[in-house]
Amino acid sequence: MGLVKARPALVYTVLRLLAFLVPFGILMLFPVFQDLFWLAAIFAALIGLSLSILFLRRPLNDVTTGLADRRRERERADDSAAEDAAADAVYGEGAVRSGDGMPSDGAAADARRSDEDGR
C-alpha cells in the first residue's frame, strides 16, 4: 500500500480530528468549560460530527471509493485464482494458457484427444 492509496484516508482523518479539536480548544477558552472539560468534549464531538457531515462528504467519498476499488481488485485476484484452479482441474495441471488466462485452443484440443483416447 503506497502513500498515494493512503492519502485520502489520511486527509479525511486529519480533517475529522481538526473538526473536533478546534471547537474543543475554543470551548476550553470559556471559564465554564475549564471546570467541566467533559462537557466541552461532548459539545466539541457534536460540533465536529455536524461539521464533518456538512463539509467532509467529498473526502469521505474518496476514502470509501478507494476502499471499494481495493476490495474489487482483491476479489478479482481471488476469482482469477479460483478460475485457474478450476481450469487446472478440468484440463489438467500445466495446461497451456493464452494471454487472457484461459486455456488455449491447442490445450483444449489436447484435452479432448486425451478424453477420446481414454474411452
QUIBEL-V114090 format. One line per field, one symbol per residue. ss: DSSP state (A for helix, B for strand, O for the rest). A space follows every 50 residues. Layout:
# QUIBEL-V114090
ss = ???
This chain:
# QUIBEL-V114090
ss = OOAAAAAAAAAAAAAAAAAAAAAAAAAAOOAAAAAOAAAAAAAAAAAAAA AAAAAOAAAAAAAAAAAAAAAAAAAAAAAAAAAAAAAAAAAOOOOOBOOO OOBOAAAAAAAAAAAAAAO
